[in-house]
Every structure is written in C-alpha cells, then in structure tokens.
Amino acid sequence: MDRVAPWAFALLLLVAVPWRTAEAAAVSDSLALTYEATLIGLPLATLSAVVDPRRPYRITTDLQTRGVVDLFSPWRHHATAAGRLSADGTAVVGVRYRGDGVRRSEERYAQLLFEPSQTTVEALKPDLKNAWKGLRVPPELRHGTFDPLTAFYILAERLDRGRGCDGPIPIYDGRYRYDLIMSAGPDALSCRFAYRQVAGFSKRKGRFVDASPETPGLIRYARVAAGFPPVPERLEVPSRFGSVVVTLTGWSVETRAAAASQ
C-alpha cells in the first residue's frame, strides 16, 4: 500500500457509524462530525463527515492532508457509501461506494458495487488491467467484502447492539484487499484491531501503519448526542514514525423536514 493510504483508511473508518431508524419521525436528523489527525503531535490531516440516517443510509467524507505532509505528499479525498444492509446489520444487501482523490496532482478514483453475490469494479483510475498480476485483486477475493465506510458502520452496529468487537472485517477499496482483525478493547465502547494485507499490495513499498496482533491499534467510541448511537471519538494507530492519533474535534446535529410517506 502506498504511504498515504494506510493512515487515510484509519481516518475514514472513524466516521462510519449506525443511526437510528427514522421512518416514523416527522423530521430527519443527520450528524456532522469533524476530526483531526496528528503524528507525534504534528498536524497530519483533517476529516469531515455527514451521515444521513435515512434508509438507505448514506455516509460522505472529505479528507485533506495538513502540515509537512501536505507540503511533500498532498492528498485530497472525497468518499461516499450509500446502500442497505441486512436486517441484522451483518451483511450487504446492496451498497455503492465511490472514492475520488488527488494525490501529488494525480487524479484517482474508484467506484464499486457491493452485492450479496459479487463485488463489481464499475470505474477505476489508474486502471489495473495491465498492472503486474500481484497488484490485481481477483473476483473471488472481493466476494463478501465491504468498503471502508460500510465496514465500520457494521462495527459500530455491533457495539451499539452489545455484540462486541471480535471477528475479522474484510475490506476492499477498489485497489487493496485487507482484513481488520478486531478484538475487545479495555471497555464496552472500545476495540483493538490489527491490519492484515490480503491482495493488491506492492512488496517494494514499506508499510506506514504497523497495527499488528503484537502492537494493535485502538478505536474508542463515545455517546455525544441524545438519541444517536455512539460515534468514534479517538483512534490510535502505531506507525514506523510514532503513533497516529485521530480525535473528534466537533459535532452537530442537523435537522430538516422529512419527505412525506407515500
């Protein structure tokens, strides 16, 4: 994985959270969240997100590098996941994910459709058709995966329902296939995780994030708004240069009139 993507996925995972069902409500609330990432105390990136609780759900995030990283490896990324999960919140019924970014003036994007029977790459730049075989993720390894946002929607759903953290979460973002191996944290609203590469990675590039079973990362949730499930409050990820720390810096509930039922 390139040297930006590993910590970037760490920021993206923070903002995927489950929301109350609001079909019978007269208004529809969404939650706006802002986060800041630092590396050994220095600015690394900022992230904002707006989560729409209606069914199907919709999560939108915007990420931008800051500080020294922005000088030498600038990156902007906008991502959206929209779709439906099964009634128990454990499987995909149909989710479309789109990620658009610019890194060092190079445009990148991925558009994916996740269905129970298969995961389809609808658009991808740079195209990997002519890439070395080891960088391509075969269809059989895409099956049963989740996009980075939906993956942690499901994790937060587990926590909100009291199911705990334990179990792997298979993730595919259009370029990389990896697992997050989840385990219980120090309390009921915390999880530890390890990062396991599966496919699509170059052996020539080192890893920036070093979350492993021996040195796992930690994500903590908190209840910040009445009527909403817990949201990610703090993320700590070990890296070769020190800990990447992502913290919630602000939130607000946005209310609007809901569409009339047909």
Secondary structure, DSSP 8 states (H G I E B T S, - for coil): --SSHHHHHHHHHHT-------TT-SEEEEEEEEEEEEETTEEEEEEEEEEE-SSSEEEEEEEEE-HHHHHHS-EEEEEEEEEEE-TTSSSEEEEEEEEEEEETTEEEEEEEEE-SS-EEEEEEES--TTS-GGGS--HHHHTT-B-HHHHHHHHHHHHHTT--S-EEEEEE-SS-EEEEEEEE-SSTTEEEEEEEEEES--TTS--SB---SSS-EEEEEE--STTS--EEEEEEE-BTTS-EEEEEEEEEEEEEE-----
